[in-house]
């Protein structure tokens, strides 16, 4: 599970940087911001 989560975030981080953080930041969904946080457990 953690491996899949890590690969997903690695891919999304690369896309985020390439697309332009300034643009995406203003459109970043709150749900994705929550998903970006490490699991509490």
DSSP file (Angstrom, degrees, kcal/mol; ACC not computed):
  #  RESIDUE AA STRUCTURE BP1 BP2  ACC     N-H-->O    O-->H-N    N-H-->O    O-->H-N    TCO  KAPPA ALPHA  PHI   PSI    X-CA   Y-CA   Z-CA
    1    1 A X     >        0   0    0      0, 0.0     4,-2.4     0, 0.0     5,-0.2   0.000 360.0 360.0 360.0 -47.6    0.0    0.0    0.0
    2    2 A X  H  >  +     0   0    0      1,-0.2     4,-2.6     2,-0.2     5,-0.2   0.872 360.0  54.9 -65.2 -35.7    2.7    2.4    1.0
    3    3 A X  H  > S+     0   0    0      2,-0.2     4,-2.4     1,-0.2    -1,-0.2   0.919 109.6  45.9 -63.5 -43.2    4.7    1.6   -2.1
    4    4 A X  H  > S+     0   0    0      2,-0.2     4,-2.5     1,-0.2    -2,-0.2   0.917 113.0  50.6 -64.6 -43.3    1.7    2.4   -4.4
    5    5 A X  H  X S+     0   0    0     -4,-2.4     4,-2.4     1,-0.2    -2,-0.2   0.906 111.2  48.7 -60.6 -42.6    1.1    5.6   -2.4
    6    6 A X  H  X S+     0   0    0     -4,-2.6     4,-2.6     2,-0.2    -1,-0.2   0.921 111.3  48.5 -66.0 -44.2    4.8    6.6   -2.8
    7    7 A X  H  X S+     0   0    0     -4,-2.4     4,-2.3     1,-0.2    -1,-0.2   0.898 111.8  50.7 -63.6 -39.7    4.9    6.0   -6.5
    8    8 A X  H  X S+     0   0    0     -4,-2.5     4,-2.6     1,-0.2    -2,-0.2   0.934 113.3  44.0 -62.6 -46.6    1.7    7.9   -7.0
    9    9 A X  H  X S+     0   0    0     -4,-2.4     4,-2.7     2,-0.2    -2,-0.2   0.861 111.3  54.3 -69.5 -34.5    3.0   10.9   -5.1
   10   10 A X  H  X S+     0   0    0     -4,-2.6     4,-1.8     2,-0.2    -1,-0.2   0.929 112.6  44.0 -62.1 -45.2    6.4   10.7   -6.8
   11   11 A X  H  X S+     0   0    0     -4,-2.3     4,-2.2     1,-0.2    -2,-0.2   0.921 115.4  47.3 -64.6 -45.3    4.6   10.9  -10.2
   12   12 A X  H  X S+     0   0    0     -4,-2.6     4,-2.8     1,-0.2    -2,-0.2   0.866 109.1  54.2 -68.4 -35.5    2.3   13.6   -9.1
   13   13 A X  H  X S+     0   0    0     -4,-2.7     4,-2.2     2,-0.2    -1,-0.2   0.910 109.2  48.4 -63.4 -41.5    5.1   15.7   -7.6
   14   14 A X  H  X S+     0   0    0     -4,-1.8     4,-2.2     2,-0.2    -2,-0.2   0.924 113.9  46.0 -64.5 -43.7    7.0   15.5  -10.9
   15   15 A X  H  X S+     0   0    0     -4,-2.2     4,-2.8     1,-0.2     5,-0.2   0.902 110.6  54.5 -63.1 -41.7    3.9   16.6  -12.8
   16   16 A X  H  X S+     0   0    0     -4,-2.8     4,-1.2     1,-0.2    -2,-0.2   0.902 110.8  44.9 -59.4 -44.0    3.2   19.3  -10.3
   17   17 A X  H  < S+     0   0    0     -4,-2.2     4,-0.3     1,-0.2    -1,-0.2   0.904 115.4  46.8 -69.1 -41.1    6.7   20.8  -10.8
   18   18 A X  H  < S+     0   0    0     -4,-2.2    -2,-0.2     1,-0.2    -1,-0.2   0.881 110.5  51.8 -69.8 -38.1    6.6   20.5  -14.6
   19   19 A X  H  < S-     0   0    0     -4,-2.8    -1,-0.2    -5,-0.2    -2,-0.2   0.791 124.4 -92.8 -72.4 -27.2    3.1   22.0  -14.9
   20   20 A X    >X  -     0   0    0     -4,-1.2     4,-2.0    -5,-0.2     3,-0.5   0.454  22.0-135.8 113.1 106.2    4.0   25.1  -12.8
   21   21 A X  H 3> S+     0   0    0     -4,-0.3     4,-2.6     1,-0.2     5,-0.2   0.836 100.6  61.3 -61.8 -35.5    3.4   25.3   -9.1
   22   22 A X  H 3> S+     0   0    0      1,-0.2     4,-0.9     2,-0.2    -1,-0.2   0.896 109.9  40.3 -60.7 -40.9    2.0   28.8   -9.2
   23   23 A X  H <> S+     0   0    0     -3,-0.5     4,-0.7     1,-0.2     3,-0.4   0.943 118.2  45.4 -72.9 -48.1   -0.9   27.8  -11.4
   24   24 A X  H >X S+     0   0    0     -4,-2.0     4,-0.8     1,-0.2     3,-0.8   0.831 103.2  65.1 -67.9 -31.4   -1.7   24.5   -9.7
   25   25 A X  H >< S+     0   0    0     -4,-2.6     3,-0.7     1,-0.3    -1,-0.2   0.898 101.9  48.5 -59.0 -40.5   -1.4   25.9   -6.2
   26   26 A X  H 3< S+     0   0    0     -4,-0.9    -1,-0.3    -3,-0.4    -2,-0.2   0.711 119.8  38.9 -73.1 -18.8   -4.4   28.2   -6.8
   27   27 A X  H << S+     0   0    0     -3,-0.8     2,-0.4    -4,-0.7    -1,-0.2   0.335  81.6 131.7-110.7   4.7   -6.4   25.2   -8.2
   28   28 A X    <<  -     0   0    0     -4,-0.8     5,-0.1    -3,-0.7    -3,-0.0  -0.436  59.3-124.9 -65.5 115.9   -5.1   22.6   -5.7
   29   29 A X     >  -     0   0    0     -2,-0.4     4,-1.7     1,-0.1     3,-0.2  -0.296   8.6-129.8 -62.3 143.2   -8.2   20.7   -4.4
   30   30 A X  H  > S+     0   0    0      1,-0.2     4,-2.1     2,-0.2     5,-0.2   0.874 108.5  58.3 -60.9 -37.5   -8.5   20.5   -0.6
   31   31 A X  H  > S+     0   0    0      1,-0.2     4,-2.2     2,-0.2    -1,-0.2   0.896 105.9  48.5 -60.5 -39.7   -9.0   16.8   -0.8
   32   32 A X  H  > S+     0   0    0      2,-0.2     4,-1.8    -3,-0.2    -1,-0.2   0.852 106.9  56.2 -70.1 -32.7   -5.6   16.4   -2.5
   33   33 A X  H  X S+     0   0    0     -4,-1.7     4,-0.6     2,-0.2    -1,-0.2   0.902 109.6  46.5 -62.4 -39.1   -4.1   18.6    0.1
   34   34 A X  H >< S+     0   0    0     -4,-2.1     3,-1.0     1,-0.2    -2,-0.2   0.900 110.9  51.6 -68.8 -39.9   -5.4   16.2    2.8
   35   35 A X  H 3< S+     0   0    0     -4,-2.2    -1,-0.2     1,-0.3    -2,-0.2   0.806 100.6  64.4 -65.1 -28.0   -4.2   13.2    0.8
   36   36 A X  H 3< S+     0   0    0     -4,-1.8    -1,-0.3    -5,-0.1     2,-0.2   0.763  85.5  89.9 -67.9 -23.6   -0.7   14.9    0.6
   37   37 A X  S << S-     0   0    0     -3,-1.0     3,-0.1    -4,-0.6    -3,-0.0  -0.535  90.9-106.5 -75.3 138.6   -0.5   14.6    4.4
   38   38 A X        -     0   0    0     -2,-0.2    -1,-0.1     1,-0.1    -2,-0.1  -0.311  46.2 -89.7 -61.3 145.8    1.2   11.3    5.6
   39   39 A X        -     0   0    0      1,-0.1    -1,-0.1    -4,-0.1    -4,-0.0  -0.281  28.7-136.1 -57.4 140.2   -1.3    8.8    7.2
   40   40 A X              0   0    0      1,-0.3    -1,-0.1    -3,-0.1    -2,-0.1   0.862 360.0 360.0 -67.7 -35.6   -1.7    9.4   11.0
   41   41 A X              0   0    0      0, 0.0    -1,-0.3     0, 0.0    -2,-0.1   0.502 360.0 360.0 -70.8 360.0   -1.5    5.6   11.7
